[in-house]
Amino acid sequence: MPNHILALDQGTTSSRAILFDHEGNVRASASQEFKQYYPQPGWVEHDAEEIWQSQIAVTQRVLASSHTSVQDIAAIGITNQRESVVLWDRATGKPLARAIVWQCRRTAAMCDRIRHEGFDRTLREKTGLVTDAYFSGTKIAWLLENVPGARARAERGELACGTVDAWLIWKLTRGRLHATDVSNASRTLLFNIGSLDWDPEILSYFAIPQSLLPVVRPSSGALGEAELFGSRAPIAGVAGDQQASLFGHQCFQPGNVKNTYGTGCFLLMNTGSDVPRSESGLIATVGWKRNGATTYALEGSVFIAGAAVQWLRDEMGLIKDAAESEKMALAVPDTGAVYFVPAFVGLGAPHWDAYARGTILGLTRGSNRNHLVRAALEAMAYQTRAVLDCMSRDSGIRPEVLRVDGGAARNNFVCQFQADIAGIPVERTATEESTALGAAYLAGLASGFWKDESELGRHLKIGRRFEPTMSAARREELYAGWQHAVERAKGWAR
């Protein structure tokens, strides 16, 4: 009898596979990094074939290390980097170009034109998103215009396109299924989050044939069968990584909030069954759909968080590894009034400035690498505070607690400073696999591996809770300095 759920967690810098048991515990996991391509300033690309090969490699390693066969898997859940786009040939299954990554800013000028023409208002109303190069729609339009022969072939129905989940589903099912889920579809700038379907008016504006796009399915439910190493297993759960994390944190009630500190920071608030609206620069998104019911969320996307620490390590050589950053941050009492705005690829929520660039302010002769490292860690918390404030204004709900996960959430300094600067407790779950666990939950609920959400509640374990200790006056003084620094970073590359 199948006794495990396999989660495939395809991220921005690595592919991972995690095997969960009935108690939600990790039985085995494996990860593999893949190459990042930067062909021009502001451009970011991935090799979709390398993504697929890395995902299969880690899956094979997990099964081997746990002595598990495909027959032992009750269902597969998929979670993925969102907004990144793959264009491929339906006949051969080969990509026509490298995948355009969510961080890529090549379509910023296209977004400027859309705003100039006033169509951004239509996009905002129908999709819940702002007009920004972050989202998939302009990336798809760019590929059709710039890959030789792509538009004509797309119009003849010879090509397929989709976010990374659709690419993995296609490969897992040997091309039998071209599908995505509502959460990933809601990130494309092409999907009407009210009607839950591709929007004809938007597709016409971008000149994107609907036949190019995947069929949209619920996040939890039977999609198809994956062929793995000579056997088959059902694919029963799919969600974009941040929506999967929200589900994995068991944020099932309106007002529940989580933040993932990964390459970027991604805050989501469950807003229930009604489509949310934001006047503060946040976006409305589909959280998930299961059992015929759709759950929506407010989201604030911060483009650079942990990636700033990677930059300090890989490009500047100021640290040897990310774990070293906590000790260095605690080696000084504060940043010495240094602020680091890591707007390497522009600013996301709530600013949405594609032309902002990374900025370090407040340096003096006494500034040292500890100050700079601490400023990079504090930047994660400042950016999160900005989004939390917007969520409170838009929803009328002040979050009582912030649940966190992701690589940087392992840093105690980051979590404590986050609690201090936000003024609310921060809870770090015992598992570091909230994103993969969310995908596993969605698959397991659909397959009957778990009965309902109340059964999942027994799995939730809080590893540590961080209470605010900073005075309100100091909190607002520091945050005012951050806001001043952000204004200096805006519009630099215009």
C-alpha positions as CSV (number, residue, x, y, z in Angstrom):
1,M,0.0,0.0,0.0
2,P,1.4,3.5,-0.9
3,N,2.7,5.2,2.2
4,H,4.5,8.3,1.0
5,I,3.8,11.5,-0.8
6,L,6.6,12.8,-3.2
7,A,6.9,16.6,-3.5
8,L,8.9,18.1,-6.4
9,D,10.1,21.5,-5.4
10,Q,11.5,23.3,-8.5
11,G,13.0,26.6,-7.3
12,T,14.9,29.5,-8.8
13,T,18.4,28.2,-8.1
14,S,17.9,24.5,-7.4
15,S,15.6,21.5,-8.0
16,R,14.6,19.5,-4.9
17,A,12.7,16.3,-4.2
18,I,11.2,15.5,-0.7
19,L,9.5,12.4,0.5
20,F,6.9,12.8,3.2
21,D,5.3,10.2,5.4
22,H,1.7,10.2,6.8
23,E,2.8,12.4,9.8
24,G,4.2,15.0,7.5
25,N,7.7,14.1,8.4
26,V,10.5,14.3,5.8
27,R,11.8,10.7,5.1
28,A,14.3,11.7,2.5
29,S,15.3,14.7,0.4
30,A,17.8,15.7,-2.2
31,S,18.6,18.9,-4.1
32,Q,20.7,20.0,-7.0
33,E,21.7,23.5,-8.2
34,F,21.6,24.5,-11.8
35,K,23.2,27.3,-13.8
36,Q,22.0,30.9,-13.9
37,Y,22.4,32.8,-17.2
38,Y,22.8,36.6,-17.4
39,P,23.1,37.4,-21.1
40,Q,22.6,41.1,-20.6
41,P,22.3,43.5,-17.7
42,G,18.9,42.8,-16.0
43,W,18.3,39.6,-18.0
44,V,18.0,36.3,-16.2
45,E,17.6,32.9,-17.9
46,H,17.5,29.2,-17.2
47,D,18.0,26.1,-19.4
48,A,14.7,24.3,-19.2
49,E,16.3,21.0,-20.1
50,E,18.7,21.3,-17.3
51,I,15.8,22.1,-14.9
52,W,14.2,18.8,-16.0
53,Q,17.3,16.7,-15.7
54,S,18.1,18.1,-12.3
55,Q,14.5,17.4,-11.1
56,I,14.7,13.8,-12.3
57,A,18.1,13.3,-10.8
58,V,17.0,14.4,-7.3
59,T,13.9,12.3,-7.5
60,Q,16.0,9.2,-8.3
61,R,18.3,10.0,-5.4
62,V,15.5,10.4,-3.0
63,L,13.9,7.1,-4.0
64,A,17.2,5.3,-3.8
65,S,18.3,6.7,-0.5
66,S,14.9,5.9,1.1
67,H,14.7,2.4,-0.5
68,T,11.3,3.5,-1.8
69,S,9.8,2.5,-5.1
70,V,7.4,4.5,-7.3
71,Q,4.7,2.0,-6.2
72,D,5.1,3.3,-2.6
73,I,4.1,6.8,-3.7
74,A,0.4,7.6,-3.1
75,A,0.6,10.9,-5.1
76,I,3.0,13.5,-6.4
77,G,2.8,17.2,-5.6
78,I,4.6,19.8,-7.6
79,T,5.6,23.3,-6.5
80,N,7.6,25.7,-8.6
81,Q,9.2,29.0,-9.1
82,R,6.4,31.1,-10.5
83,E,6.2,33.5,-13.5
84,S,9.3,32.0,-15.2
85,V,8.3,30.9,-18.7
86,V,9.3,28.0,-21.0
87,L,8.4,27.8,-24.7
88,W,8.7,24.4,-26.4
89,D,8.0,22.4,-29.5
90,R,4.9,20.1,-29.0
91,A,6.3,17.5,-31.4
92,T,9.8,17.2,-30.0
93,G,9.4,18.5,-26.5
94,K,12.5,20.7,-27.0
95,P,12.6,24.3,-25.7
96,L,13.0,26.9,-28.4
97,A,14.9,29.2,-26.2
98,R,16.1,29.5,-22.6
99,A,13.4,30.0,-20.0
100,I,12.9,33.6,-19.0
101,V,13.1,33.8,-15.3
102,W,10.8,35.8,-13.0
103,Q,13.7,38.1,-12.1
104,C,14.3,39.1,-15.7
105,R,13.6,42.8,-16.5
106,R,13.9,42.7,-20.3
107,T,10.2,43.6,-20.8
108,A,10.3,46.7,-18.6
109,A,9.9,49.0,-21.6
110,M,7.0,46.9,-22.8
111,C,5.3,47.5,-19.5
112,D,5.9,51.2,-19.8
113,R,4.1,51.1,-23.1
114,I,1.2,49.2,-21.7
115,R,0.8,51.8,-18.9
116,H,1.1,54.6,-21.5
117,E,-1.7,53.0,-23.5
118,G,-3.8,52.7,-20.3
119,F,-4.3,48.9,-20.6
120,D,-2.7,48.5,-17.2
121,R,-6.0,49.4,-15.7
122,T,-7.7,46.5,-17.5
123,L,-4.9,44.1,-16.4
124,R,-5.2,45.3,-12.8
125,E,-9.0,44.8,-12.7
126,K,-9.1,41.4,-14.3
127,T,-5.9,39.7,-13.1
128,G,-5.3,41.4,-9.7
129,L,-1.7,42.1,-10.8
130,V,0.2,45.2,-11.5
131,T,1.9,45.8,-14.9
132,D,5.4,44.7,-14.3
133,A,8.1,42.7,-16.0
134,Y,8.0,40.2,-13.1
135,F,4.9,38.5,-14.5
136,S,4.7,36.0,-17.3
137,G,2.5,37.6,-19.9
138,T,5.0,40.1,-21.3
139,K,7.7,37.4,-21.3
140,I,5.5,35.2,-23.5
141,A,4.8,38.1,-25.8
142,W,8.6,38.8,-26.0
143,L,9.4,35.2,-26.9
144,L,6.8,35.2,-29.7
145,E,8.3,38.4,-31.1
146,N,11.9,37.6,-30.7
147,V,12.4,33.8,-31.2
148,P,12.6,33.3,-35.0
149,G,9.5,31.7,-36.4
150,A,7.8,31.4,-33.0
151,R,4.7,33.5,-33.7
152,A,3.8,31.7,-36.9
153,R,4.4,28.3,-35.3
154,A,2.4,29.2,-32.2
155,E,-0.5,30.3,-34.4
156,R,-0.4,26.9,-36.2
157,G,-0.6,25.2,-32.8
158,E,2.9,23.7,-33.0
159,L,4.2,25.2,-29.8
160,A,3.4,25.0,-26.1
161,C,4.2,27.5,-23.4
162,G,3.8,27.7,-19.7
163,T,5.3,28.3,-16.3
164,V,7.7,25.7,-14.9
165,D,4.9,23.5,-13.4
166,A,3.4,23.1,-16.9
167,W,6.9,22.2,-18.3
168,L,7.4,19.5,-15.6
169,I,3.9,18.1,-16.0
170,W,4.5,17.9,-19.8
171,K,7.8,16.0,-19.2
172,L,6.4,13.8,-16.5
173,T,3.5,12.7,-18.6
174,R,5.6,12.3,-21.7
175,G,3.7,15.1,-23.5
176,R,0.2,13.7,-22.8
177,L,-0.8,16.6,-20.6
178,H,-0.3,20.3,-21.0
179,A,-1.7,21.7,-17.8
180,T,-1.2,24.2,-15.0
181,D,-3.1,25.0,-11.8
182,V,-5.1,28.2,-10.9
183,S,-2.4,29.5,-8.6
184,N,0.3,29.5,-11.3
185,A,-2.1,30.7,-13.9
186,S,-3.0,33.7,-11.7
187,R,0.7,34.8,-12.0
188,T,0.7,35.1,-15.8
189,L,-1.0,38.5,-16.3
190,L,-3.3,36.6,-18.8
191,F,-5.7,34.9,-16.3
192,N,-9.0,36.4,-15.1
193,I,-9.0,35.6,-11.4
194,G,-12.8,36.2,-11.2
195,S,-13.9,33.9,-14.0
196,L,-10.8,31.6,-13.4
197,D,-10.0,31.3,-17.1
198,W,-7.7,32.8,-19.7
199,D,-9.0,36.2,-20.6
200,P,-9.8,36.7,-24.3
201,E,-9.4,40.5,-24.2
202,I,-6.0,40.2,-22.6
203,L,-4.8,37.4,-25.0
204,S,-5.9,39.6,-27.9
205,Y,-4.0,42.6,-26.6
206,F,-0.8,40.6,-26.3
207,A,-1.4,38.6,-29.5
208,I,-1.0,35.3,-27.7
209,P,-3.1,32.4,-29.1
210,Q,-4.9,30.5,-26.3
211,S,-3.8,27.2,-27.9
212,L,-0.3,28.0,-26.8
213,L,-1.3,27.9,-23.1
214,P,-2.0,25.0,-20.8
215,V,-5.4,23.9,-19.6
216,V,-6.1,25.2,-16.1
217,R,-6.9,22.7,-13.3
218,P,-7.5,22.9,-9.5
219,S,-4.5,22.9,-7.2
220,S,-5.7,19.7,-5.5
221,G,-7.1,17.0,-7.7
222,A,-6.2,14.3,-10.1
223,L,-4.3,15.8,-13.1
224,G,-2.6,12.8,-14.7
225,E,-0.1,10.1,-14.3
226,A,3.6,10.6,-14.1
227,E,5.9,8.1,-15.7
228,L,9.0,7.6,-13.5
229,F,11.6,4.9,-14.0
230,G,9.3,2.4,-15.6
231,S,6.3,2.9,-13.2
232,R,3.5,5.4,-12.9
233,A,2.2,7.6,-10.0
234,P,-0.6,10.1,-9.9
235,I,0.1,13.9,-10.0
236,A,-2.6,15.2,-7.6
237,G,-1.3,18.6,-6.3
238,V,0.2,21.6,-8.0
239,A,0.8,25.1,-6.7
240,G,3.2,28.0,-7.2
241,D,5.8,28.0,-4.5
242,Q,4.5,30.8,-2.4
243,Q,0.9,29.6,-2.4
244,A,2.2,26.1,-1.6
245,S,4.1,27.6,1.4
246,L,0.9,29.4,2.6
247,F,-0.9,26.0,2.5
248,G,2.1,24.3,4.1
249,H,2.0,26.8,7.0
250,Q,-1.6,25.9,7.4
251,C,-2.8,29.4,6.9
252,F,-6.3,28.2,6.3
253,Q,-8.1,31.2,7.8
254,P,-8.5,34.8,6.5
255,G,-5.9,37.0,8.1
256,N,-3.3,34.3,8.4
257,V,0.1,35.5,7.0
258,K,3.4,33.8,6.1
259,N,6.7,35.0,4.7
260,T,9.2,33.0,2.8
261,Y,12.8,34.3,2.9
262,G,14.3,32.7,-0.2
263,T,15.9,34.3,-3.2
264,G,13.3,37.0,-2.6
265,C,10.8,37.6,0.1
266,F,7.2,36.6,-0.5
267,L,4.4,37.5,1.9
268,L,0.9,36.1,1.5
269,M,-2.2,36.7,3.5
270,N,-5.2,34.4,3.2
271,T,-8.2,36.6,2.3
272,G,-10.9,33.9,2.0
273,S,-13.3,33.3,-0.8
274,D,-13.6,36.9,-2.1
275,V,-11.3,38.4,-4.7
276,P,-9.2,41.0,-2.7
277,R,-8.4,44.5,-3.9
278,S,-5.4,46.5,-3.0
279,E,-4.9,50.3,-2.9
280,S,-1.4,49.9,-1.4
281,G,0.6,48.4,-4.2
282,L,0.0,44.7,-3.4
283,I,-1.4,42.1,-5.8
284,A,-4.4,39.9,-5.6
285,T,-3.7,36.2,-6.4
286,V,-5.3,32.8,-6.3
287,G,-4.1,30.9,-3.2
288,W,-5.5,27.5,-4.2
289,K,-8.6,25.7,-5.5
290,R,-9.7,22.4,-4.1
291,N,-13.1,20.7,-3.6
292,G,-14.6,23.3,-5.9
293,A,-13.8,26.2,-3.6
294,T,-11.3,28.9,-4.4
295,T,-9.2,30.7,-1.7
296,Y,-7.6,34.0,-2.6
297,A,-4.7,35.9,-1.1
298,L,-3.0,39.3,-1.0
299,E,0.7,39.2,-1.8
300,G,3.7,41.4,-1.6
301,S,6.7,40.2,-3.6
302,V,10.2,41.4,-2.6
303,F,12.5,40.6,-5.5
304,I,15.8,40.3,-3.6
305,A,16.3,38.9,-0.1
306,G,18.6,35.9,0.3
307,A,20.0,36.8,-3.1
308,A,21.7,39.8,-1.4
309,V,23.6,37.5,0.9
310,Q,24.6,35.4,-2.1
311,W,25.9,38.5,-3.7
312,L,28.0,39.4,-0.6
313,R,29.4,35.8,-0.8
314,D,29.9,35.2,-4.5
315,E,30.5,38.7,-6.0
316,M,32.0,40.7,-3.1
317,G,33.7,37.9,-1.1
318,L,32.7,39.4,2.2
319,I,31.5,36.1,3.7
320,K,32.4,32.5,3.1
321,D,28.9,31.1,3.5
322,A,25.4,32.4,4.4
323,A,25.6,30.9,7.9
324,E,28.5,33.3,8.7
325,S,26.3,36.3,8.2
326,E,24.5,35.9,11.6
327,K,27.7,36.0,13.6
328,M,28.9,39.0,11.7
329,A,25.6,40.9,12.1
330,L,25.8,40.3,15.9
331,A,29.5,41.5,16.0
332,V,28.3,45.1,15.8
333,P,25.5,46.7,17.9
334,D,23.8,48.2,14.8
335,T,24.7,49.1,11.2
336,G,26.2,52.4,12.1
337,A,23.3,54.1,10.1
338,V,24.2,52.1,7.0
339,Y,21.3,51.1,4.8
340,F,21.5,48.6,2.0
341,V,18.6,48.6,-0.5
342,P,19.2,45.4,-2.6
343,A,17.2,46.6,-5.7
344,F,19.4,44.6,-8.1
345,V,16.5,43.9,-10.4
346,G,14.3,46.8,-9.4
347,L,11.8,47.0,-6.5
348,G,8.7,44.9,-6.1
349,A,5.8,45.5,-3.8
350,P,4.7,48.1,-2.8
351,H,6.9,50.3,-5.1
352,W,7.0,48.4,-8.4
353,D,9.9,50.4,-9.8
354,A,11.7,48.4,-12.5
355,Y,14.4,51.1,-12.7
356,A,15.4,51.1,-9.1
357,R,18.9,49.7,-8.5
358,G,20.9,48.4,-5.6
359,T,22.1,51.2,-3.2
360,I,24.3,51.4,-0.1
361,L,23.9,54.6,1.9
362,G,25.3,56.0,5.1
363,L,28.9,54.7,4.7
364,T,31.5,56.4,6.8
365,R,35.2,55.8,7.4
366,G,34.3,53.6,10.3
367,S,32.0,51.3,8.3
368,N,33.2,47.8,8.0
369,R,32.1,44.5,6.5
370,N,30.1,43.6,9.6
371,H,28.0,46.7,9.2
372,L,27.3,45.9,5.5
373,V,26.4,42.3,6.2
374,R,24.0,43.4,9.0
375,A,22.5,46.0,6.7
376,A,21.8,43.3,4.1
377,L,20.0,41.1,6.7
378,E,18.1,44.0,8.1
379,A,16.9,44.9,4.5
380,M,14.9,41.6,4.4
381,A,13.0,42.7,7.6
382,Y,12.5,46.3,6.4
383,Q,11.0,45.1,3.1
384,T,8.8,42.7,4.9
385,R,7.5,45.4,7.3
386,A,6.6,47.6,4.3
387,V,4.4,44.8,2.8
388,L,2.8,43.9,6.2
389,D,1.8,47.6,6.6
390,C,0.1,47.5,3.2
391,M,-1.7,44.2,4.0
392,S,-3.1,45.7,7.2
393,R,-4.4,48.8,5.3
394,D,-5.9,46.8,2.5
395,S,-7.5,44.0,4.5
396,G,-8.4,45.9,7.7
397,I,-6.7,43.0,9.6
398,R,-3.5,43.5,11.6
399,P,-1.8,40.1,11.6
400,E,-1.3,38.7,15.1
401,V,1.7,36.6,14.1
402,L,4.0,36.1,11.1
403,R,4.9,32.5,10.2
404,V,8.2,32.2,8.4
405,D,10.2,29.8,6.4
406,G,13.0,29.7,3.8
407,G,16.8,29.7,4.0
408,A,17.2,33.1,5.7
409,A,14.6,32.2,8.3
410,R,17.2,29.8,9.8
411,N,19.1,33.0,10.8
412,N,18.1,33.9,14.4
413,F,19.2,37.5,13.9
414,V,16.9,37.9,10.9
415,C,13.9,36.5,12.8
416,Q,14.5,38.6,15.9
417,F,15.0,41.8,13.9
418,Q,11.9,41.0,11.9
419,A,9.8,40.7,15.1
420,D,11.3,44.0,16.4
421,I,10.8,46.0,13.2
422,A,7.3,44.7,12.5
423,G,6.2,44.8,16.1
424,I,4.6,41.3,16.0
425,P,5.8,37.8,17.0
426,V,7.5,35.7,14.4
427,E,7.0,31.9,14.4
428,R,9.5,29.7,12.7
429,T,8.0,26.2,12.0
430,A,10.0,23.2,13.0
431,T,10.1,22.0,9.4
432,E,12.1,23.9,6.9
433,E,10.0,22.3,4.1
434,S,6.8,24.3,4.3
435,T,6.7,24.9,0.5
436,A,7.2,21.3,-0.4
437,L,4.9,20.2,2.4
438,G,2.2,22.4,1.0
439,A,2.4,20.7,-2.3
440,A,2.4,17.3,-0.5
441,Y,-0.7,18.3,1.4
442,L,-2.5,19.3,-1.7
443,A,-1.6,16.0,-3.4
444,G,-2.3,14.0,-0.3
445,L,-5.8,15.5,0.3
446,A,-6.8,14.8,-3.3
447,S,-5.6,11.2,-3.2
448,G,-7.1,10.4,0.2
449,F,-3.7,10.1,1.9
450,W,-5.0,12.7,4.4
451,K,-8.7,13.1,5.2
452,D,-9.0,16.9,5.7
453,E,-7.4,20.1,7.0
454,S,-8.2,19.3,10.6
455,E,-6.1,16.1,10.3
456,L,-3.2,18.2,9.0
457,G,-3.4,20.4,12.1
458,R,-1.8,17.7,14.1
459,H,1.4,18.0,12.0
460,L,2.0,21.7,12.7
461,K,5.0,22.2,15.0
462,I,6.5,25.6,15.9
463,G,10.2,25.4,16.2
464,R,10.8,28.8,17.8
465,R,8.8,32.0,18.5
466,F,10.5,35.4,18.5
467,E,8.8,38.2,20.5
468,P,9.4,41.9,19.8
469,T,11.8,43.6,22.2
470,M,12.6,46.9,20.5
471,S,10.9,50.1,21.7
472,A,8.3,51.6,19.4
473,A,10.3,54.8,19.1
474,R,13.5,53.0,18.0
475,R,11.5,50.9,15.6
476,E,10.0,53.9,13.8
477,E,13.3,55.8,13.8
478,L,15.0,52.9,12.0
479,Y,12.2,52.3,9.6
480,A,12.1,56.0,8.7
481,G,15.7,55.8,7.7
482,W,14.9,52.8,5.5
483,Q,12.2,54.6,3.7
484,H,14.5,57.5,3.1
485,A,17.1,55.1,1.6
486,V,14.5,53.5,-0.7
487,E,13.6,56.8,-2.2
488,R,17.2,57.3,-3.1
489,A,17.3,54.0,-4.9
490,K,14.2,54.6,-7.1
491,G,14.4,55.4,-10.8
492,W,18.2,55.1,-11.0
493,A,18.4,53.1,-14.3
494,R,15.7,55.0,-16.1
